[in-house]
Amino acid sequence: MAPIVSLKNVNKVFNASSASETVALKDVDLDIQPREFVSLIGPSGCGKSTLLRTIGDLIEPSTGDVRVKNKSARDARMARDYGMCFQAPVLFEWRSVLHNVELPLEVLGVAKAERAAKAREMLALVELGKFEKHYPWQLSGGMQQRVAIARALALRPELLLMDEPFGALDEITRERMNSELLSIWQNTGTTIVFVTHSIPEAVFLSTRVVVMSARPGRISQIIDVDLPYPRTIDTREQPRYYALLTKVREALRKSEAM
């Protein structure tokens, strides 16, 4: 099966040939298959978010090739082949929950009745169907993130890029959101690329964990996560889960020394 994301010898240099030149990514090669859940983890400043934004065509690589669905990242963005979620939900406070989810469909000129139906379908998926008339300021942080996920899924993308979407949530809410995200991933078949600083989160969610080195960001190790599905609160008590936590932690320690 052809990869949905393919990175070949990707490098990114900010402020090249100046006193403030920063090499953010170096020689990154990575293929991501359809329906995978891949987490990027590494020390602060290692280029995780830069790599994600390069896939999403928000940052252009200095050299190398980025392909999404066998297209250039730019063409994939123009074709709306992926959705994106950030750490902040970035919802419009003056729009209801339903109208926030409708927004990408509205921009595309989808008829009012059709976009409302699709938005309601996505809200049901994230279990917020009863809150469509609420406004963002009336929701908890976790609920706001679920609205943002519903909006990102409104166009039924095959790829979802997520940049620390749960980083600002408390631990209990974060664990609940992890479980809900896994359910959404399994129900939609969407491929997810997920940036996180949390080792437990990366292990619990992922099919593979990509460990990045300290800047300049390289891929130092890729760890397969062989925990069975469905993953539940009991998964976090399994010996294999703890063994994988240790494996990722050790890989991070080695990556910081690179």
Secondary structure by P-SEA (a helix, b strand, c coil): ccccbbbcbbbbbcccccccccccccbbbbbbccccbbbbbbcccccaaaaaaaaaccccccbbbbbcccccaaaaaaacccccccccccccccccaaaaaaaaaaaacccaaaaaaaaaaaaaaaccccccccccccccaaaaaaaaaaaaacccccbbbbccccccccaaaaaaaaaaaaaaaaaccbbbbbbbccaaaaaacccbbbbbccccccccbbbbbcccccccccccccaaaaaaaaaaaaaaaaaaac
